Amino acid sequence: MASEPYLATIAAAQGSYVVNDTTEATKSFDCLMVLEDTVFTSLKVGGVDKLSEYVSTVGNTVKAGCIIRAKSAGKFSGVQLTSGSVMLVL
């Protein structure tokens, strides 16, 4: 069934990890959920910052509840916050 990988991602079948500080988390993850109003420093794919491809105004607050999914069923490789917290879906 084609939707099975997406269901596994939504269900966090591989686990999750909460980032709630300003230290860069270098993990492979499919998507993230913003747990509280958050400002991102970087969002990396393959070790390269791609934040501007996912957030229109870098440096502004992303509101709680937002889900950011890697494009083309890819994987993120890292995230760093200025403030707030996110849950990484591994």
C-alpha positions in Angstrom: 0.0 0.0 0.0 1.5 3.3 -1.1 0.4 5.3 2.0 2.1 3.0 4.5 5.4 4.9 4.8 3.4 8.1 5.4 1.3 6.5 8.1 4.4 5.3 9.8 5.8 8.8 9.8 2.6 10.3 11.1 2.5 7.7 13.8 6.2 8.3 14.7 6.7 4.6 14.3 10.5 5.0 14.5 10.3 7.2 17.6 10.7 10.8 18.4 13.1 13.3 20.0 12.4 16.6 21.7 14.7 19.5 21.1 14.2 22.2 23.7 17.5 24.1 23.8 19.8 26.0 21.4 22.3 23.2 20.8 22.1 21.8 17.2 20.5 18.4 17.1 22.2 16.3 14.3 19.8 13.4 13.7 18.1 12.0 10.7 14.4 12.7 10.8 11.4 12.8 8.5 9.5 15.8 9.9 9.1 17.9 13.0 6.3 19.3 15.0 6.6 22.7 16.6 5.6 22.3 20.3 5.5 26.0 21.2 6.2 29.2 19.4 9.7 28.7 18.0 12.4 30.6 16.2 14.8 28.4 14.1 18.5 29.1 13.6 18.9 26.3 11.0 17.1 23.4 9.4 19.5 21.1 7.5 19.2 18.6 4.7 22.4 16.7 3.9 24.3 19.0 6.4 23.3 22.1 4.4 21.0 24.8 5.9 17.7 24.8 4.0 15.6 26.8 6.4 14.6 29.4 3.9 13.1 26.7 1.7 10.7 25.8 4.6 10.1 29.1 6.4 9.3 32.2 4.4 10.7 34.7 6.8 13.8 33.3 8.5 14.1 34.7 12.0 10.4 35.1 12.6 8.4 32.9 15.0 6.9 29.7 13.7 3.7 29.0 15.6 3.0 26.0 17.8 1.3 23.1 16.0 3.1 23.6 12.7 4.4 20.4 11.1 7.3 20.7 8.7 7.9 17.7 6.4 11.1 17.1 4.4 10.5 17.5 0.6 10.2 14.5 -1.8 10.0 12.1 1.2 13.6 13.0 2.1 15.2 13.4 5.5 16.4 16.3 7.5 19.9 16.0 9.0 19.8 18.6 11.7 18.0 21.4 13.4 19.0 24.3 15.7 16.7 26.6 17.6 17.0 30.2 18.8 14.1 29.7 21.1 11.1 27.3 21.6 10.9 23.5 21.3 10.1 21.0 18.6 9.6 17.2 18.4 11.5 15.4 15.7 9.8 12.4 14.1 12.6 9.9 13.5 
